[in-house]
Amino acid sequence: MLLFSTILHLQKSFTKEAFLRLVIQWNKESTYPENIIEHLNFDGTFPARWGDEKLWLAAMEYRKENIAAVRFEKHKEDGSVWDTDYVMHFDKGEMCIRLERSYRDDAETMEERFSTPHFISLLEAKGYLSPDGDLPVSRAPVYVPSSDLSSLADVILGKSAYRLPVIYVSRRFDGTLPVDIDLLASRVKGAAHVLVLKTAEDAKTLRELTESRNEYNGSAGIYYPTEAMAHRRLFAKVKEGCDSRLLEALARAVIVFANARITEPLFTWQGVNNALLNERIAVHIRERQLADQARKNAEKEVQTLQDTLDSRQQEIRRKAAEEAEKEAEKILDGFDNELRYLQKQVEELTRANESLQIENQGLKARIDESSEVPLIYSGRETDLYPGEIRDLLLTVLSEIQTSLPEKTRRYDVVKDLLAENEWQRVSEANAEEIKKLLKTYAGMTSAVRQKLESLGFEITEDGKHCKLTYYGDDRYQIILSKTPSDYRTGKNSSQKIIKTVF
């Protein structure tokens, strides 16, 4: 299961040699003695591997794309398996860091606690991390001075955004903070920025700059770098001291957001491994082609010589040609066996990767929904995609909240449920995609078809119309004209689609 994923931008000084040196330093200086691998030294050659079956570290290089990848794997006594991956794309200056955990069949427990990789702190300490605009990527909070309130106001007003989400924690009226700000920044290092006013006196000025849209009196806001994720505001449950629940909710929200982002295959250990295997397959195919051509050329030359030799010499040449052909067949058989092995390995790895992705999505959805005593039990409907039912329920609650009068029990309960449950708002994002897609709809082009299919619609043609079936469920069908004559067709169709499935 994917626990943590982020992509960081690195300085040009972060070379391949610096990367491997820092990985070795990270392992040798681990605060957990059981994580340290003995005799860990890199001589500059790839691939490399150290350790044993239960604790190992491996490095590989994909020269074609100037990528280096490192995986650290640890098998614990409780049956859990931890994988930490660092994949560096030097041409792009970006590194993907991922932490995953899986469980063997004999696992004794399935705990949820984890810490973001300490490797990020080493990157910061060495000065390798590139800033995110005018903000440093750091494990420490950023204290916004009076002279820079306009930058924070722009984030709150949606006028500016950073690559990473911004968490703004407001001070209470007495100047205290509702969370341990240093611990929060450490928990979300590499996944978000944590901002707080340097002095409480600046709160009034910030409120004027933001037209009263800012968080205040101990509330906290999360500002995401994409319009698909709406701004979130969370409140402390205690009036004094630090609220650990608020800290956990803030950390969980930004980490879930980071994990939900699509990661390109070559930014993952599995993707780099598959690319190398495919490269080896291509080389073997080429070698086979060359060997086969060489055999044909040799046979042609032998035939030419045979035509000019007497019978005895021809017999000698014939036997020599047979021996040469047998040897060539052995070589080609070797190529075939190696090729089949590599192809089988790629297929197995691809299937394993797809299976793990499905498992991760399912487990993540279940863990997000789980609690010690379920608030609501599941019915007979099943998710059309991971987390769909939960997403729809929370979206409905969000819509209901706007119609409830404040200072009522219903309003407070719905508000509390929404504050305590993080969700991806997939249905809302998909509805916006449909609006944009069909706003100027003029016909079923290949681009429109491809986008609709990516959103889960199966498309079949019926005369002048297309039938859209949501995830193959016949209960949810929408008819769309292939070549609409009314300019309002797209708008009307998008409203019907949204009402039916989102």
C-alpha positions in Angstrom: 0.0 0.0 0.0 1.3 3.4 -0.9 1.9 5.5 2.2 3.8 8.5 0.9 4.7 9.9 -2.5 6.1 13.2 -3.6 8.2 14.7 -6.4 10.9 17.2 -5.5 12.9 19.5 -7.7 16.7 19.3 -7.2 19.5 21.6 -7.8 21.9 21.0 -10.7 24.7 20.2 -8.2 22.8 17.0 -7.3 24.8 14.7 -9.6 24.5 10.9 -9.9 27.6 10.5 -7.6 26.1 12.9 -5.0 22.8 10.9 -5.1 24.5 7.5 -4.4 26.8 9.1 -1.7 23.7 10.5 0.1 21.8 7.2 -0.1 24.8 5.5 1.5 25.1 8.2 4.2 21.3 7.9 4.8 21.6 4.2 5.5 24.9 4.3 7.5 23.6 7.2 9.8 20.2 5.6 10.4 18.9 6.1 13.9 17.6 2.5 13.7 20.5 0.1 13.9 18.4 -2.7 12.4 18.2 -0.7 9.2 21.9 -0.4 8.6 23.4 -2.6 5.9 27.0 -3.6 6.5 29.7 -3.2 3.8 27.6 -0.7 1.9 30.0 0.9 -0.6 29.3 2.0 -4.2 32.1 1.5 -6.8 30.3 3.3 -9.6 28.9 0.3 -11.5 25.3 -0.5 -12.1 23.3 -2.5 -11.2 24.4 -2.9 -7.6 22.8 -4.7 -4.6 23.8 -5.0 -1.0 22.3 -6.9 2.0 20.3 -10.1 2.2 16.8 -11.3 1.5 15.3 -9.6 4.6 17.2 -6.3 4.4 18.6 -5.0 1.1 19.4 -1.9 -0.9 19.7 -1.9 -4.7 20.6 0.7 -7.4 20.1 0.6 -11.1 20.6 3.1 -14.0 18.6 3.7 -17.1 21.1 5.6 -19.3 18.7 6.2 -22.2 16.7 8.7 -20.0 19.5 9.6 -17.6 17.7 8.1 -14.6 19.1 6.4 -11.4 16.8 4.5 -9.1 17.4 3.1 -5.6 15.2 0.8 -3.5 15.5 0.0 0.2 13.5 -3.0 1.4 13.0 -4.3 4.9 11.2 -7.4 6.1 10.0 -7.0 9.7 9.3 -9.8 12.2 5.6 -8.8 12.3 5.2 -9.8 8.6 5.3 -6.3 7.1 7.5 -5.4 4.2 8.6 -1.8 3.8 9.9 -0.4 0.5 11.4 3.0 0.1 12.2 4.2 -3.4 14.2 7.1 -4.7 14.0 7.7 -8.5 16.0 10.6 -9.9 15.5 12.0 -13.4 18.6 14.1 -13.9 17.6 15.7 -17.2 14.4 17.0 -15.5 16.0 17.7 -12.2 13.2 15.9 -10.4 13.2 13.1 -7.8 10.2 10.9 -6.9 10.3 9.5 -3.3 7.8 6.8 -2.4 7.2 4.8 0.7 5.1 1.6 0.4 4.2 -1.1 2.9 2.8 -4.6 2.2 2.1 -7.6 4.3 3.1 -11.3 4.1 0.5 -14.0 4.7 1.9 -14.5 8.2 1.6 -10.8 9.2 0.6 -10.4 12.8 -0.7 -6.8 12.6 -1.5 -4.1 10.1 -0.5 -0.8 11.8 -1.0 2.5 10.0 1.8 4.7 11.5 4.8 5.8 9.5 7.2 8.7 9.2 8.1 10.5 6.0 11.5 9.5 4.8 14.5 11.1 6.6 16.2 11.3 3.2 14.2 14.5 2.5 15.9 16.1 5.5 19.3 15.1 4.2 18.5 16.7 0.8 17.5 19.9 2.6 20.6 19.9 4.9 22.9 19.5 1.9 21.2 22.3 0.0 20.1 20.1 -2.8 16.4 21.0 -2.7 15.2 23.7 -5.2 12.8 26.2 -3.7 9.1 26.2 -4.6 8.8 29.7 -6.0 9.8 32.0 -3.1 9.2 29.3 -0.5 11.8 26.8 0.6 11.0 23.1 0.6 11.7 22.5 4.3 10.9 20.4 7.4 10.6 23.7 9.3 7.6 26.1 9.2 7.8 29.4 7.4 7.0 32.4 9.7 5.5 35.1 7.5 6.8 38.6 8.4 4.7 41.8 8.3 6.5 42.8 5.1 5.4 39.7 3.2 1.7 39.5 4.1 0.6 40.1 0.5 2.2 36.8 -0.7 0.1 34.9 1.9 -2.9 36.9 0.9 -2.5 35.9 -2.7 -2.5 32.2 -1.8 -5.6 32.6 0.3 -7.4 34.6 -2.5 -6.3 32.0 -5.1 -4.2 34.5 -7.0 -1.0 32.4 -6.7 -0.2 28.8 -6.1 2.9 26.7 -5.5 3.8 23.2 -6.6 3.1 21.8 -3.2 0.0 22.5 -1.1 0.2 25.4 1.5 -1.1 24.8 5.1 -1.8 28.1 6.8 -2.2 27.8 10.6 -3.7 30.9 12.2 -2.9 32.1 15.7 -5.5 32.3 18.4 -6.5 35.8 19.6 -4.1 35.3 22.5 -1.2 34.6 20.0 -0.9 30.9 20.8 -1.0 28.2 18.1 -3.5 25.3 18.0 -0.9 22.7 16.9 2.8 21.9 17.4 3.9 23.8 14.3 7.4 22.3 14.2 6.1 18.8 14.4 3.5 19.5 11.7 6.1 20.8 9.3 8.3 17.8 10.0 5.4 15.4 9.4 4.6 16.9 6.0 8.1 17.7 4.8 8.4 17.4 1.0 4.6 17.2 0.7 3.4 20.7 1.8 4.5 24.1 3.1 3.5 25.2 6.6 2.9 28.9 7.0 2.2 30.9 10.2 2.2 34.6 11.0 5.3 35.8 12.8 3.2 38.0 15.1 -0.5 37.8 16.0 -0.8 41.5 15.5 -0.6 40.9 11.7 -3.9 39.0 11.7 -6.0 42.2 11.3 -4.0 43.4 8.3 -4.2 39.9 6.7 -7.9 39.9 7.2 -8.2 43.3 5.4 -6.0 42.0 2.5 -8.0 38.9 2.1 -11.5 40.5 2.5 -12.0 38.4 5.6 -11.5 35.1 3.7 -8.5 34.1 5.8 -8.4 31.6 8.7 -8.3 33.1 12.1 -8.4 32.4 15.9 -6.7 29.0 15.7 -8.3 27.6 12.5 -6.1 26.1 9.7 -6.5 26.1 6.0 -5.1 23.9 3.2 -4.6 25.6 -0.2 -4.0 23.1 -3.0 -2.1 23.8 -6.2 -5.0 22.6 -8.4 -8.6 23.8 -8.9 -9.8 20.2 -8.7 -9.2 20.3 -5.0 -11.1 22.9 -3.1 -9.6 24.9 -0.2 -10.2 23.2 3.2 -10.7 24.8 6.5 -10.2 22.8 9.7 -10.8 23.8 13.3 -9.2 22.9 16.6 -11.2 21.0 19.1 -9.5 22.5 22.1 -9.4 26.2 23.2 -6.0 26.0 24.8 -2.8 24.1 24.0 -2.1 21.9 21.0 -4.8 19.8 19.3 -3.2 16.5 18.1 -6.3 15.6 16.1 -6.0 18.8 14.1 -2.4 18.1 13.4 -3.2 14.5 12.2 -6.0 15.8 10.0 -3.8 18.4 8.3 -1.0 15.9 7.7 -3.3 13.2 6.5 -5.1 15.6 4.0 -1.9 16.7 2.2 -0.3 13.2 2.2 -3.5 11.7 0.7 -3.5 14.5 -1.9 0.2 13.8 -2.8 -0.5 10.0 -3.0 -3.5 10.5 -5.3 -1.4 12.3 -8.0 -0.6 10.2 -11.0 3.1 9.2 -11.2 4.8 8.6 -14.5 6.1 5.0 -14.9 9.7 6.2 -15.2 9.4 7.9 -11.8 8.9 4.5 -10.1 11.2 1.6 -9.3 8.9 -0.8 -11.2 8.7 1.5 -14.2 12.5 1.8 -14.5 13.0 -1.9 -14.1 10.5 -2.6 -16.9 12.2 -0.1 -19.1 15.5 -1.9 -18.6 14.0 -5.3 -19.3 12.4 -4.0 -22.5 15.7 -2.6 -23.5 17.4 -6.0 -23.0 14.7 -7.6 -25.0 15.2 -5.2 -27.9 19.0 -5.9 -27.8 18.4 -9.7 -27.9 16.0 -9.3 -30.8 18.6 -7.4 -32.7 21.3 -9.9 -31.9 19.1 -12.7 -33.2 18.4 -10.9 -36.4 22.1 -10.3 -37.0 22.9 -14.0 -36.2 20.1 -15.2 -38.5 21.4 -12.9 -41.3 25.0 -14.1 -40.7 23.8 -17.8 -41.0 22.0 -17.1 -44.3 25.1 -15.3 -45.7 27.3 -18.3 -44.6 25.0 -20.8 -46.3 25.1 -18.7 -49.5 28.9 -18.6 -49.4 29.1 -22.4 -48.8 26.8 -23.1 -51.7 28.9 -20.9 -54.0 32.0 -22.8 -52.9 30.3 -26.2 -53.3 29.6 -25.4 -56.9 33.3 -25.1 -57.7 34.7 -28.1 -55.7 35.0 -31.7 -56.5 32.7 -34.3 -54.9 35.1 -35.1 -51.9 35.7 -31.5 -51.1 31.9 -30.9 -51.4 31.3 -33.7 -48.8 33.8 -32.1 -46.4 32.2 -28.7 -47.0 28.7 -30.2 -46.5 29.7 -31.7 -43.1 31.3 -28.4 -42.1 28.2 -26.5 -43.1 26.0 -28.9 -41.1 28.2 -28.4 -38.0 28.2 -24.6 -38.5 24.4 -24.7 -38.9 24.0 -26.8 -35.7 26.2 -24.3 -33.8 24.2 -21.4 -35.2 21.0 -23.1 -34.1 22.3 -23.5 -30.6 23.2 -19.8 -30.5 19.7 -18.8 -31.8 18.0 -21.2 -29.3 20.0 -19.4 -26.6 18.7 -16.1 -27.8 15.2 -17.5 -27.9 15.3 -18.9 -24.4 16.7 -15.6 -23.0 14.1 -13.6 -25.0 11.3 -15.7 -23.6 12.7 -15.4 -20.1 12.9 -11.6 -20.4 9.4 -11.3 -21.9 7.9 -13.5 -19.2 9.6 -11.4 -16.6 8.2 -8.2 -18.0 4.7 -9.8 -18.2 4.9 -11.0 -14.6 6.2 -7.6 -13.3 3.5 -5.8 -15.2 0.8 -8.0 -13.8 2.2 -7.6 -10.3 2.4 -3.9 -10.7 -1.2 -3.6 -11.9 -2.4 -6.0 -9.2 -0.6 -3.9 -6.5 -2.1 -0.7 -7.9 -5.6 -2.1 -7.7 -4.8 -3.5 -4.2 -3.5 -0.1 -3.1 -6.6 1.8 -4.3 -8.9 -0.7 -2.7 -7.0 -0.8 0.6 -6.7 3.0 0.7 -10.5 3.4 0.1 -11.2 0.9 2.9 -8.8 2.4 5.4 -10.2 5.9 4.7 -13.7 4.5 5.3 -12.9 2.4 8.4 -13.2 3.2 12.0 -13.6 1.2 15.2 -17.4 1.2 14.9 -18.8 2.0 11.5 -21.0 5.1 11.4 -22.9 3.7 8.4 -22.9 0.2 7.1 -22.4 -0.5 3.4 -25.5 -1.5 1.3 -25.6 -3.7 -1.8 -24.2 -1.2 -4.2 -20.5 -1.6 -4.9 -17.9 1.0 -5.9 -17.7 1.6 -9.7 -14.2 2.9 -8.9 -12.2 2.8 -5.6 -13.9 5.1 -3.0 -16.8 6.1 -5.3 -19.6 5.5 -2.8 -17.8 7.3 0.0 -17.0 10.2 -2.3 -20.7 10.5 -3.4 -21.9 10.4 0.2 -19.6 13.1 1.4 -20.4 15.2 -1.7 -24.1 14.9 -0.9 -23.4 16.0 2.7 -21.4 19.0 1.4 -24.4 20.0 -0.8 -26.8 19.5 2.1 -24.8 21.7 4.4 -25.4 24.7 2.3 -29.2 24.4 2.8 -29.0 23.9 6.6 -29.4 26.9 9.0 -26.3 27.5 11.1 -26.4 27.0 14.9 -28.5 23.9 14.5 -27.7 20.4 15.5 -28.0 19.1 11.9 -25.7 21.8 10.6 -23.0 21.1 13.3 -23.1 17.3 12.8 -22.8 17.6 9.0 -20.0 20.2 9.3 -18.1 18.0 11.8 -18.4 14.9 9.5 -17.1 16.8 6.6 -14.2 18.3 8.6 -13.1 14.9 9.9 -13.3 13.0 6.6 -10.9 13.6 3.8 -12.1 12.8 0.3 -10.8 13.4 -3.2 -14.0 15.1 -4.5 -13.7 12.9 -7.6 -17.3 13.2 -8.5 -17.1 17.1 -8.4 -13.9 17.1 -10.4 -15.4 14.8 -13.0 -18.6 16.9 -13.2 -16.4 20.0 -14.0 -14.5 18.0 -16.6 -17.9 17.1 -18.3 -18.9 20.8 -18.2 -15.7 21.9 -19.9 -15.8 19.0 -22.4 -19.3 19.6 -23.6 -19.5 23.4 -23.3 -18.8 23.8 -27.0 -19.9 20.3 -28.1 -20.1 20.1 -31.9 -20.0 16.3 -32.4 -18.4 13.0 -31.2 -14.8 13.6 -32.1 -12.0 11.2 -31.2 -10.8 13.6 -28.5 -14.3 13.8 -26.9 -14.7 10.1 -27.1 -11.3 9.5 -25.5 -12.1 11.8 -22.6 -15.5 10.3 -22.0 -14.0 6.9 -21.9 -11.4 8.0 -19.4 -14.2 9.2 -17.2 -15.8 5.7 -17.2 -18.3 5.8 -20.1 -18.7 3.0 -22.6 -19.8 4.5 -25.9 -21.9 2.7 -28.5 -23.3 4.1 -31.7 -27.0 4.0 -32.6 -27.8 5.7 -35.8 -27.5 9.5 -35.4 -26.9 9.1 -31.7 -24.3 7.7 -29.3 -25.3 5.8 -26.1 -23.1 6.5 -23.1 -23.2 3.8 -20.4 -21.5 4.6 -17.1 -19.0 1.8 -16.2 -21.1 -0.7 -18.2 -24.1 -0.3 -15.8 -27.3 -0.2 -17.9 -29.1 1.7 -15.2 -27.1 4.8 -16.1 -27.4 5.6 -19.8 -27.4 8.9 -21.6 -28.1 9.5 -25.3 -25.8 12.0 -27.0 -26.3 13.3 -30.6 -23.4 12.6 -33.0 -23.8 15.9 -34.8 -26.0 18.2 -32.8 -27.9 21.0 -34.6 -28.8 22.9 -31.4 -26.0 24.9 -29.7 -27.5 24.1 -26.3 -27.1 20.3 -26.8 -23.8 20.2 -25.0 -24.9 22.1 -22.0 -28.2 20.1 -21.7 -26.3 16.8 -22.1 -23.7 17.8 -19.5 -26.4 18.6 -17.0 -28.1 15.3 -17.6 -24.8 13.4 -17.2 -23.9 15.2 -14.0 -27.4 14.6 -12.6 -27.4 10.9 -13.5 -23.9 9.7 -12.4 -22.1 12.4 -10.4 
